[in-house]
Amino acid sequence: MIALTIDVTLRQQAFELHVRESSAVEVLGVFGPSGSGKTSLLEAIAGIRTPDAGEVRVGDRVLFSSASRINLPARERHIGYVPQDALLFPNLDVAGNIDYGVRHSRRALAGLPQLRSTLIDILDLGPLLARRVQKLSGGEKQRVAIARALMTQPAVLLLDEPLAGVDRARRDRILPYVLRIRRDLHVPLVYVTHDEAELNAIADRVLHLEGGRVVGSAAAP
C-alpha cells in the first residue's frame, strides 16, 4: 500500500481534465465511459502528458508540481504502465519481452532471477516463453506486458483497461492473475476500466470520472 496524491488540471483542445484525489490503498479503480479522461489521467501520472497545473505524488516523492516546477521524466518516475495496446516488441519472443524490463529495474541484478521466476509463475507464462508475440492472444499479450512492467520494480503499476479486448470467458480467466499480483507482490495498482464487475473484484476504492471531472469517489462495494 502506498499513498497516491493526484491533483491535476490537463487541457487538451476543448477537453479539460480536472482530478483531485488522495488515496492510500492497494488498488485504486478508475471508472467511467469512453472519453471521460481515464487514459489521460494515467498518462499524467506516468509522465507521458504534462498537466497544466497541479501535483502528482507517490508517497513522499513528488513526480510533478507546477508550483515547485518539478516534472520528472517518465523514465525517472518508477511507474509501470501497461496501455490498452500492450505494445510488445514484435522482434522479440515472450522471454525477450519480459527480460527487456530488466534494463530499467531498480532491483539489484542478484534478485532479478527470482523476480522473473515469480512473475512467470504468477502470470502462468512458462508455456509461452519461446513463442513469438504475433502468435499470442489478446489476453496473453496483456499478461506479458504486465510481467515486463513489473520487472522494472515500479512503485505503482498503471493498468489501462487490460481486459478491454478480451471476451467475457477469457476475462474471467485472466482476472485471477491480476488478483495474484495484488495478493503476492503487493504492488499498488491504478486499474482503469469501464466494467463494474472488474472493479468489484479488484478495487479497494473507486474514482468515477465523467467528462473529465470526478463525479464520485468512494470505497469499493
C-alpha positions as CSV (number, residue, x, y, z in Angstrom):
1,M,0.0,0.0,0.0
2,I,1.2,3.5,-0.9
3,A,-0.3,7.0,-0.7
4,L,-1.1,8.4,-4.1
5,T,-1.9,12.1,-4.4
6,I,-3.3,13.4,-7.7
7,D,-4.3,17.0,-8.1
8,V,-4.1,17.8,-11.8
9,T,-5.6,20.0,-14.5
10,L,-4.9,19.0,-18.0
11,R,-6.3,20.7,-21.1
12,Q,-6.5,19.1,-24.5
13,Q,-8.2,21.3,-27.0
14,A,-11.8,21.6,-26.0
15,F,-11.4,18.9,-23.3
16,E,-10.3,19.6,-19.7
17,L,-9.4,17.0,-17.1
18,H,-9.5,18.0,-13.5
19,V,-8.9,15.4,-10.9
20,R,-8.2,15.7,-7.2
21,E,-7.8,12.5,-5.2
22,S,-5.6,11.3,-2.4
23,S,-5.8,7.6,-1.5
24,A,-3.7,5.1,0.4
25,V,-5.0,1.8,-1.0
26,E,-3.6,-1.3,-2.7
27,V,-5.9,-0.9,-5.8
28,L,-7.4,2.4,-6.9
29,G,-10.0,1.7,-9.6
30,V,-10.8,4.4,-12.1
31,F,-14.2,4.0,-13.7
32,G,-16.0,5.9,-16.4
33,P,-17.3,5.9,-20.0
34,S,-15.1,6.3,-23.1
35,G,-13.9,9.9,-23.4
36,S,-14.1,10.6,-19.6
37,G,-10.4,11.2,-19.2
38,K,-9.3,7.8,-17.7
39,T,-6.3,7.3,-20.1
40,S,-5.3,11.0,-19.9
41,L,-5.2,10.6,-16.1
42,L,-2.9,7.6,-16.3
43,E,-0.6,9.4,-18.8
44,A,-0.3,12.4,-16.4
45,I,0.8,10.1,-13.6
46,A,3.2,8.2,-15.9
47,G,4.8,11.4,-17.3
48,I,3.5,10.9,-20.8
49,R,1.4,14.0,-20.6
50,T,2.3,17.2,-18.7
51,P,-0.6,18.7,-16.7
52,D,-1.2,22.4,-17.0
53,A,-1.3,22.7,-13.2
54,G,-1.3,20.7,-10.0
55,E,0.7,18.0,-8.4
56,V,1.3,14.2,-8.6
57,R,2.9,12.5,-5.6
58,V,3.6,8.8,-4.8
59,G,4.3,8.5,-1.1
60,D,6.6,11.4,-0.2
61,R,8.1,11.5,-3.7
62,V,6.9,14.4,-5.9
63,L,6.7,13.4,-9.6
64,F,5.1,16.6,-10.8
65,S,4.4,20.0,-9.2
66,S,3.6,23.1,-11.2
67,A,4.2,25.3,-8.1
68,S,7.6,23.9,-7.5
69,R,8.5,23.5,-11.2
70,I,9.1,19.7,-10.8
71,N,8.4,17.4,-13.7
72,L,10.3,14.2,-13.6
73,P,10.7,12.5,-16.9
74,A,8.8,9.2,-17.3
75,R,11.9,7.1,-17.1
76,E,12.7,8.5,-13.6
77,R,9.2,8.1,-12.1
78,H,9.4,4.4,-11.3
79,I,5.9,3.9,-12.7
80,G,4.9,0.8,-14.6
81,Y,2.4,1.5,-17.3
82,V,0.5,-1.1,-19.4
83,P,-1.6,0.7,-22.1
84,Q,-4.7,-0.7,-23.8
85,D,-2.5,-1.9,-26.7
86,A,0.2,-3.9,-24.9
87,L,2.9,-2.6,-27.3
88,L,5.1,-5.7,-27.1
89,F,8.3,-5.8,-29.2
90,P,7.4,-7.8,-32.3
91,N,11.1,-8.8,-32.9
92,L,11.3,-10.5,-29.6
93,D,9.7,-13.6,-28.2
94,V,7.9,-13.7,-24.9
95,A,11.0,-14.2,-22.9
96,G,12.8,-11.4,-24.6
97,N,9.9,-9.0,-23.9
98,I,9.9,-9.9,-20.2
99,D,13.7,-9.5,-20.0
100,Y,13.5,-6.1,-21.5
101,G,12.2,-4.8,-18.2
102,V,15.5,-5.8,-16.6
103,R,17.2,-2.9,-18.2
104,H,15.1,-0.5,-16.2
105,S,14.8,-2.5,-13.0
106,R,15.5,-0.8,-9.6
107,R,16.4,-4.1,-8.0
108,A,19.9,-5.5,-7.7
109,L,20.8,-7.9,-10.5
110,A,21.2,-10.7,-8.0
111,G,17.5,-10.5,-7.2
112,L,16.2,-10.4,-10.7
113,P,16.1,-14.2,-11.5
114,Q,13.8,-14.8,-8.5
115,L,11.6,-11.9,-9.5
116,R,11.4,-13.2,-13.1
117,S,10.6,-16.7,-11.9
118,T,7.9,-15.4,-9.6
119,L,6.2,-13.3,-12.3
120,I,6.3,-16.2,-14.8
121,D,4.6,-18.4,-12.2
122,I,2.0,-15.8,-11.1
123,L,1.1,-14.9,-14.7
124,D,1.4,-18.5,-16.0
125,L,3.8,-17.6,-18.8
126,G,6.1,-20.7,-18.7
127,P,4.5,-22.4,-21.7
128,L,4.7,-19.2,-23.7
129,L,8.3,-18.1,-23.2
130,A,9.6,-19.2,-26.6
131,R,6.5,-18.0,-28.5
132,R,6.6,-15.0,-30.9
133,V,4.3,-12.2,-29.8
134,Q,2.4,-12.3,-33.1
135,K,1.1,-15.8,-32.1
136,L,-0.3,-14.6,-28.8
137,S,-4.0,-14.0,-28.0
138,G,-5.0,-10.6,-26.6
139,G,-5.1,-11.9,-23.1
140,E,-1.7,-13.5,-23.4
141,K,-0.2,-10.2,-24.7
142,Q,-1.6,-8.4,-21.7
143,R,0.0,-10.9,-19.3
144,V,3.4,-10.5,-21.0
145,A,3.1,-6.7,-20.9
146,I,2.2,-6.8,-17.2
147,A,5.3,-9.0,-16.5
148,R,7.5,-6.7,-18.4
149,A,6.3,-3.7,-16.5
150,L,6.7,-5.5,-13.1
151,M,10.3,-6.4,-14.0
152,T,11.1,-2.7,-13.6
153,Q,10.1,-2.9,-9.9
154,P,7.7,0.0,-10.2
155,A,6.4,1.9,-7.2
156,V,2.9,1.8,-8.8
157,L,1.6,-0.2,-11.7
158,L,-0.9,1.6,-14.0
159,L,-3.3,-0.7,-16.0
160,D,-5.4,0.9,-18.7
161,E,-8.4,-1.4,-19.4
162,P,-6.2,-4.5,-19.5
163,L,-9.2,-6.7,-20.3
164,A,-11.0,-4.4,-22.8
165,G,-10.2,-6.5,-25.9
166,V,-10.9,-9.9,-24.2
167,D,-14.3,-11.7,-24.3
168,R,-16.1,-12.4,-21.1
169,A,-15.0,-16.0,-20.8
170,R,-11.3,-15.1,-21.2
171,R,-11.7,-12.1,-19.0
172,D,-12.9,-14.4,-16.1
173,R,-9.8,-16.5,-16.6
174,I,-7.3,-13.6,-16.7
175,L,-8.6,-11.5,-13.8
176,P,-7.3,-14.0,-11.2
177,Y,-3.8,-13.3,-12.5
178,V,-4.2,-9.6,-11.7
179,L,-5.6,-10.6,-8.2
180,R,-2.5,-12.7,-7.7
181,I,-0.3,-9.6,-8.4
182,R,-2.2,-7.8,-5.7
183,R,-2.0,-10.7,-3.2
184,D,1.5,-12.0,-3.8
185,L,3.6,-8.9,-4.9
186,H,1.8,-6.1,-3.0
187,V,2.4,-3.7,-5.9
188,P,-0.1,-0.8,-5.7
189,L,-2.3,-0.7,-8.8
190,V,-4.3,2.0,-10.6
191,Y,-6.8,0.0,-12.5
192,V,-8.8,1.7,-15.3
193,T,-11.9,0.1,-16.7
194,H,-15.5,0.7,-17.7
195,D,-16.6,-2.7,-16.3
196,E,-18.1,-2.5,-12.9
197,A,-17.7,-6.3,-12.3
198,E,-13.9,-5.9,-12.7
199,L,-13.9,-3.1,-10.2
200,N,-15.9,-5.0,-7.7
201,A,-13.5,-7.9,-7.9
202,I,-10.2,-6.0,-7.6
203,A,-10.5,-2.4,-6.3
204,D,-10.4,-1.0,-2.8
205,R,-11.5,2.4,-3.8
206,V,-13.2,3.7,-7.0
207,L,-12.8,7.0,-8.7
208,H,-15.7,7.7,-11.1
209,L,-14.9,10.1,-14.0
210,E,-17.3,11.7,-16.4
211,G,-16.4,14.5,-18.8
212,G,-13.0,15.0,-17.2
213,R,-14.4,15.5,-13.7
214,V,-14.7,13.3,-10.6
215,V,-18.3,12.6,-10.0
216,G,-17.8,10.1,-7.3
217,S,-15.0,8.7,-5.0
218,A,-15.7,6.0,-2.5
219,A,-14.6,2.7,-1.1
220,A,-15.4,-0.2,-3.5
221,P,-18.6,-2.1,-2.5
